[in-house]
Amino acid sequence: QVQLVESGGGLVQAGGSLRLSCAASGSIVNINAMGWYRQAPGKQRELVAIITRGGSTDYADSVKGRFTISRDNAGAMVDLQMNSLKPEDTAVYYCNAEMNSIPPTYWGQGTQVTVSS
């Protein structure tokens, strides 16, 4: 099993920055990739950014050039640096771990990000 704990959400003005962190514990050797998803009220959960065990990254088009995902060498901590935040970035942000074992995925509890205009 894997436990994911997010931190770093909050309220920020448009144009500001926030840094989210996700601490993984448990069977982290079985993690293939970790990512950040978000869900705004009335909308489906969507992928924001993902980083693989090998360090490859991918981003939603809406955040490219503004957000950066990174991880430590042990793969136990994944951060999301969010710059130039927009009101449309307001959502609950969830940390996700994709596994090479069963169950195939784990989720954190979510952290609220609110961007005021």
N, CA, C and O of each residue as an XYZ file, in Angstrom:
468
protein
N       0.826     -1.202      0.000
C       0.000      0.000      0.000
C       0.854      1.243      0.000
O       2.012      1.235      0.416
N       0.240      2.326     -0.486
C       0.914      3.625     -0.542
C       0.004      4.666      0.095
O      -1.207      4.664     -0.127
N       0.579      5.530      0.865
C      -0.143      6.668      1.436
C       0.403      7.949      0.805
O       1.613      8.126      0.670
N      -0.509      8.830      0.426
C      -0.142     10.095     -0.205
C      -0.724     11.225      0.630
O      -1.917     11.235      0.934
N       0.122     12.172      0.995
C      -0.323     13.313      1.798
C       0.091     14.595      1.094
O       1.276     14.855      0.886
N      -0.912     15.393      0.729
C      -0.647     16.656      0.041
C      -0.559     17.804      1.043
O      -1.112     17.746      2.141
N       0.150     18.838      0.628
C       0.227     20.068      1.403
C       0.527     21.219      0.455
O       0.976     21.017     -0.673
N       0.268     22.436      0.937
C       0.668     23.614      0.185
C      -0.440     24.380     -0.498
O      -0.177     25.416     -1.109
N      -1.663     23.911     -0.418
C      -2.754     24.664     -1.035
C      -3.043     25.939     -0.275
O      -2.482     26.193      0.791
N      -3.931     26.735     -0.844
C      -4.302     27.975     -0.170
C      -4.951     28.958     -1.113
O      -5.381     28.611     -2.213
N      -5.012     30.191     -0.656
C      -5.627     31.286     -1.413
C      -4.538     32.213     -1.921
O      -3.654     32.615     -1.164
N      -4.600     32.550     -3.197
C      -3.603     33.436     -3.790
C      -4.292     34.322     -4.817
O      -5.313     33.943     -5.391
N      -3.734     35.493     -5.043
C      -4.271     36.376     -6.074
C      -3.795     35.937     -7.449
O      -2.759     35.288     -7.592
N      -4.565     36.300     -8.443
C      -4.180     36.011     -9.825
C      -2.786     36.570    -10.099
O      -2.454     37.687     -9.700
N      -1.979     35.763    -10.790
C      -0.606     36.147    -11.063
C       0.382     35.660    -10.028
O       1.593     35.728    -10.236
N      -0.127     35.172     -8.919
C       0.735     34.693     -7.846
C       1.188     33.264     -8.055
O       0.930     32.651     -9.091
N       1.875     32.745     -7.037
C       2.446     31.399     -7.109
C       2.097     30.596     -5.866
O       1.899     31.146     -4.782
N       2.028     29.292     -6.048
C       1.886     28.341     -4.951
C       2.719     27.113     -5.290
O       2.967     26.804     -6.456
N       3.139     26.429     -4.247
C       3.874     25.176     -4.432
C       3.158     24.087     -3.648
O       2.986     24.188     -2.433
N       2.743     23.045     -4.362
C       2.107     21.898     -3.733
C       3.142     20.791     -3.556
O       4.016     20.596     -4.400
N       3.026     20.082     -2.455
C       3.902     18.946     -2.197
C       3.074     17.709     -1.896
O       2.003     17.790     -1.294
N       3.583     16.570     -2.321
C       2.931     15.294     -2.049
C       3.984     14.338     -1.508
O       4.969     14.033     -2.181
N       3.765     13.874     -0.293
C       4.684     12.940      0.340
C       4.107     11.538      0.252
O       3.000     11.279      0.724
N       4.867     10.638     -0.355
C       4.446      9.248     -0.497
C       5.168      8.388      0.527
O       6.350      8.592      0.803
N       4.453      7.435      1.080
C       5.058      6.475      2.014
C       4.456      5.100      1.761
O       3.397      4.976      1.146
N       5.136      4.084      2.239
C       4.682      2.714      2.014
C       5.479      2.072      0.891
O       6.703      2.195      0.847
N       4.798      1.394     -0.009
C       5.452      0.631     -1.087
C       5.823      1.534     -2.265
O       5.336      1.332     -3.377
N       6.680      2.523     -2.026
C       7.010      3.492     -3.078
C       7.838      2.862     -4.193
O       7.908      3.420     -5.288
N       8.464      1.717     -3.946
C       9.250      1.053     -4.994
C       8.353      0.580     -6.128
O       8.831      0.346     -7.238
N       7.047      0.434     -5.862
C       6.104     -0.024     -6.876
C       5.438      1.120     -7.638
O       4.539      0.884     -8.446
N       5.865      2.338     -7.392
C       5.278      3.493     -8.076
C       5.941      3.675     -9.432
O       7.159      3.827     -9.516
N       5.133      3.660    -10.503
C       5.636      3.899    -11.852
C       5.660      5.387    -12.201
O       6.568      5.859    -12.885
N       4.662      6.111    -11.729
C       4.556      7.531    -12.043
C       3.721      8.201    -10.966
O       2.889      7.571    -10.314
N       3.962      9.489    -10.797
C       3.150     10.279     -9.873
C       2.679     11.522    -10.594
O       3.379     12.081    -11.438
N       1.487     11.938    -10.246
C       0.924     13.086    -10.941
C       0.035     13.917    -10.054
O      -0.297     13.542     -8.930
N      -0.338     15.056    -10.592
C      -1.295     15.953     -9.954
C      -2.511     16.078    -10.860
O      -2.392     16.311    -12.063
N      -3.663     15.920    -10.267
C      -4.939     16.114    -10.937
C      -5.675     17.222    -10.207
O      -5.337     17.574     -9.077
N      -6.691     17.769    -10.872
C      -7.513     18.763    -10.200
C      -8.959     18.594    -10.599
O      -9.283     18.088    -11.673
N      -9.816     19.034     -9.700
C     -11.250     18.969     -9.966
C     -11.902     20.248     -9.476
O     -11.896     20.552     -8.283
N     -12.463     20.991    -10.417
C     -13.190     22.208    -10.097
C     -14.668     21.862     -9.885
O     -15.130     20.832    -10.375
N     -15.404     22.690     -9.174
C     -16.826     22.411     -8.928
C     -17.591     22.215    -10.229
O     -17.509     23.040    -11.138
N     -18.326     21.128    -10.309
C     -19.141     20.853    -11.481
C     -18.384     20.316    -12.679
O     -18.961     20.127    -13.750
N     -17.090     20.070    -12.504
C     -16.277     19.583    -13.617
C     -15.659     18.238    -13.267
O     -15.590     17.849    -12.101
N     -15.209     17.533    -14.309
C     -14.550     16.260    -14.107
C     -13.113     16.471    -13.641
O     -12.498     17.503    -13.909
N     -12.605     15.483    -12.947
C     -11.206     15.528    -12.545
C     -10.335     15.436    -13.795
O     -10.603     14.635    -14.691
N      -9.290     16.263    -13.846
C      -8.425     16.293    -15.027
C      -6.961     16.226    -14.619
O      -6.574     16.658    -13.533
N      -6.162     15.675    -15.518
C      -4.728     15.600    -15.283
C      -4.117     16.986    -15.434
O      -4.418     17.708    -16.384
N      -3.264     17.348    -14.496
C      -2.523     18.603    -14.565
C      -1.093     18.347    -15.013
O      -0.608     18.979    -15.951
N      -0.420     17.421    -14.341
C       0.972     17.126    -14.667
C       1.304     15.741    -14.140
O       0.716     15.267    -13.168
N       2.266     15.100    -14.809
C       2.682     13.766    -14.400
C       4.179     13.626    -14.606
O       4.748     14.204    -15.532
N       4.816     12.849    -13.728
C       6.241     12.575    -13.853
C       6.448     11.083    -13.630
O       5.939     10.514    -12.664
N       7.200     10.456    -14.530
C       7.423      9.024    -14.449
C       8.632      8.706    -13.571
O       9.378      9.597    -13.165
N       8.806      7.417    -13.289
C       9.963      6.985    -12.513
C      11.257      7.416    -13.207
O      12.250      7.733    -12.552
N      11.227      7.423    -14.549
C      12.415      7.810    -15.300
C      12.617      9.309    -15.404
O      13.639      9.767    -15.916
N      11.645     10.078    -14.919
C      11.801     11.525    -14.931
C      11.106     12.231    -16.082
O      11.177     13.456    -16.179
N      10.442     11.497    -16.947
C       9.708     12.135    -18.041
C       8.479     12.842    -17.477
O       7.842     12.371    -16.534
N       8.169     13.981    -18.079
C       7.036     14.773    -17.600
C       6.048     15.060    -18.723
O       6.390     15.019    -19.905
N       4.838     15.345    -18.328
C       3.811     15.753    -19.275
C       2.861     16.684    -18.541
O       2.647     16.552    -17.336
N       2.291     17.633    -19.291
C       1.443     18.652    -18.700
C       0.173     18.850    -19.522
O       0.154     18.631    -20.733
N      -0.870     19.261    -18.843
C      -2.061     19.707    -19.552
C      -1.710     20.976    -20.319
O      -0.911     21.789    -19.854
N      -2.307     21.141    -21.485
C      -2.004     22.317    -22.301
C      -2.270     23.610    -21.532
O      -1.571     24.605    -21.720
N      -3.273     23.588    -20.674
C      -3.685     24.801    -19.967
C      -2.653     25.275    -18.939
O      -2.718     26.417    -18.484
N      -1.701     24.409    -18.571
C      -0.726     24.800    -17.551
C       0.703     24.821    -18.073
O       1.617     25.204    -17.342
N       0.913     24.419    -19.314
C       2.266     24.400    -19.874
C       2.877     25.787    -19.817
O       2.249     26.784    -20.173
N       4.119     25.822    -19.360
C       4.831     27.089    -19.252
C       4.581     27.809    -17.938
O       5.271     28.778    -17.622
N       3.604     27.347    -17.170
C       3.294     27.991    -15.887
C       3.555     27.057    -14.705
O       3.976     27.508    -13.640
N       3.308     25.768    -14.888
C       3.464     24.794    -13.808
C       4.672     23.908    -14.093
O       4.991     23.625    -15.248
N       5.339     23.475    -13.023
C       6.466     22.561    -13.138
C       6.336     21.465    -12.096
O       6.185     21.740    -10.906
N       6.394     20.213    -12.554
C       6.352     19.079    -11.639
C       7.774     18.571    -11.436
O       8.574     18.545    -12.372
N       8.079     18.172    -10.223
C       9.412     17.649     -9.916
C       9.290     16.614     -8.805
O       8.276     16.536     -8.111
N      10.344     15.825     -8.655
C      10.332     14.813     -7.595
C      11.736     14.666     -7.028
O      12.715     15.072     -7.652
N      11.822     14.086     -5.848
C      13.134     13.822     -5.289
C      13.659     12.503     -5.850
O      12.915     11.753     -6.483
N      14.922     12.226     -5.619
C      15.548     11.040     -6.200
C      14.951      9.741     -5.678
O      14.935      8.733     -6.384
N      14.471      9.765     -4.467
C      13.886      8.555     -3.881
C      12.483      8.290     -4.401
O      11.938      7.203     -4.209
N      11.899      9.285     -5.060
C      10.531      9.112     -5.552
C       9.496      9.172     -4.465
O       8.369      8.713     -4.649
N       9.870      9.741     -3.315
C       8.945      9.790     -2.197
C       8.262     11.138     -2.053
O       7.331     11.279     -1.260
N       8.715     12.136     -2.815
C       8.143     13.471     -2.732
C       7.999     14.044     -4.125
O       8.949     14.051     -4.908
N       6.820     14.519     -4.424
C       6.562     15.151     -5.711
C       5.992     16.537     -5.456
O       5.059     16.700     -4.670
N       6.553     17.523     -6.120
C       6.110     18.906     -5.968
C       5.501     19.418     -7.263
O       5.832     18.954     -8.354
N       4.612     20.376     -7.119
C       4.045     21.080     -8.261
C       4.196     22.565     -8.010
O       3.507     23.135     -7.164
N       5.100     23.189     -8.749
C       5.295     24.632     -8.657
C       4.338     25.294     -9.632
O       4.383     25.032    -10.834
N       3.477     26.150     -9.112
C       2.454     26.789     -9.928
C       2.701     28.289     -9.938
O       2.606     28.954     -8.906
N       3.018     28.813    -11.115
C       3.267     30.241    -11.286
C       2.205     30.861    -12.182
O       1.478     30.158    -12.883
N       2.127     32.160    -12.151
C       1.177     32.893    -12.992
C      -0.222     32.302    -12.882
O      -0.886     32.045    -13.886
N      -0.647     32.096    -11.663
C      -1.937     31.447    -11.435
C      -3.087     32.297    -11.936
O      -3.054     33.526    -11.882
N      -4.106     31.604    -12.424
C      -5.302     32.239    -12.966
C      -6.519     31.786    -12.167
O      -6.489     30.720    -11.551
N      -7.577     32.569    -12.167
C      -8.790     32.136    -11.460
C      -9.288     30.760    -11.921
O      -9.854     30.006    -11.130
N      -9.079     30.443    -13.180
C      -9.527     29.140    -13.693
C      -8.691     27.976    -13.182
O      -9.026     26.819    -13.433
N      -7.607     28.265    -12.468
C      -6.832     27.201    -11.821
C      -7.445     26.788    -10.485
O      -6.991     25.826     -9.866
N      -8.463     27.501    -10.042
C      -9.114     27.174     -8.785
C      -9.735     25.787     -8.848
O     -10.527     25.485     -9.740
N      -9.363     24.947     -7.883
C      -9.838     23.562     -7.858
C      -9.280     22.872     -6.618
O      -8.443     23.420     -5.902
N      -9.759     21.674     -6.388
C      -9.111     20.784     -5.427
C      -8.066     19.997     -6.202
O      -8.375     19.370     -7.216
N      -6.845     20.031     -5.728
C      -5.737     19.346     -6.382
C      -5.434     18.044     -5.640
O      -5.302     18.019     -4.416
N      -5.328     16.960     -6.419
C      -5.111     15.629     -5.860
C      -3.791     15.059     -6.359
O      -3.470     15.156     -7.544
N      -3.047     14.477     -5.465
C      -1.847     13.732     -5.815
C      -2.252     12.299     -6.179
O      -3.145     11.716     -5.563
N      -1.587     11.755     -7.175
C      -1.908     10.415     -7.656
C      -0.648      9.605     -7.850
O       0.377     10.135     -8.279
N      -0.717      8.322     -7.537
C       0.395      7.406     -7.785
C      -0.097      6.270     -8.657
O      -1.081      5.608     -8.327
N       0.587      6.039     -9.777
C       0.306      4.904    -10.646
C       1.283      3.794    -10.297
O       2.497      3.993    -10.257
N       0.718      2.623    -10.046
C       1.497      1.517     -9.509
C       1.762      0.430    -10.540
O       1.056      0.338    -11.544
N       2.772     -0.393    -10.295
C       2.977     -1.619    -11.064
C       2.478     -2.811    -10.272
O       2.961     -3.930    -10.448
N       1.515     -2.573     -9.402
C       0.949     -3.613     -8.554
C      -0.546     -3.346     -8.405
O      -1.079     -2.394     -8.975
N      -1.194     -4.175     -7.654
C      -2.624     -4.030     -7.406
C      -2.825     -3.513     -5.985
O      -2.208     -4.046     -5.062
N      -3.650     -2.513     -5.772
C      -4.418     -1.754     -6.763
C      -3.514     -0.873     -7.630
O      -2.409     -0.521     -7.217
N      -3.978     -0.519     -8.824
C      -3.118      0.179     -9.774
C      -2.918      1.655     -9.508
O      -2.044      2.271    -10.118
N      -3.702      2.246     -8.611
C      -3.579      3.672     -8.382
C      -3.993      4.031     -6.960
O      -4.835      3.374     -6.348
N      -3.373      5.094     -6.457
C      -3.717      5.640     -5.150
C      -3.934      7.145     -5.296
O      -3.377      7.794     -6.181
N      -4.758      7.674     -4.402
C      -5.054      9.109     -4.406
C      -4.798      9.709     -3.022
O      -4.998      9.059     -1.996
N      -4.357     10.948     -3.024
C      -4.292     11.696     -1.783
C      -5.664     12.257     -1.449
O      -6.636     12.047     -2.174
N      -5.720     12.977     -0.333
C      -7.007     13.472      0.141
C      -7.421     14.767     -0.542
O      -8.577     15.177     -0.442
N      -6.496     15.411     -1.230
C      -6.799     16.644     -1.944
C      -6.463     17.885     -1.140
O      -6.543     17.887      0.088
N      -6.088     18.930     -1.842
C      -5.807     20.219     -1.206
C      -6.413     21.323     -2.062
O      -6.285     21.313     -3.286
N      -7.067     22.266     -1.416
C      -7.794     23.318     -2.130
C      -6.836     24.421     -2.578
O      -6.011     24.906     -1.803
N      -6.967     24.800     -3.838
C      -6.263     25.957     -4.383
C      -7.320     26.933     -4.888
O      -8.153     26.585     -5.724
N      -7.276     28.145     -4.375
C      -8.215     29.174     -4.784
C      -7.446     30.384     -5.284
O      -6.597     30.927     -4.577
N      -7.747     30.799     -6.498
C      -7.084     31.949     -7.102
C      -8.126     33.047     -7.284
O      -9.107     32.873     -8.008
N      -7.907     34.156     -6.632
C      -8.855     35.263     -6.716
C      -8.456     36.230     -7.829
O      -7.275     36.418     -8.124
N      -9.460     36.827     -8.428
C      -9.185     37.757     -9.536
C      -8.982     39.179     -9.035
O      -8.742     40.086     -9.832
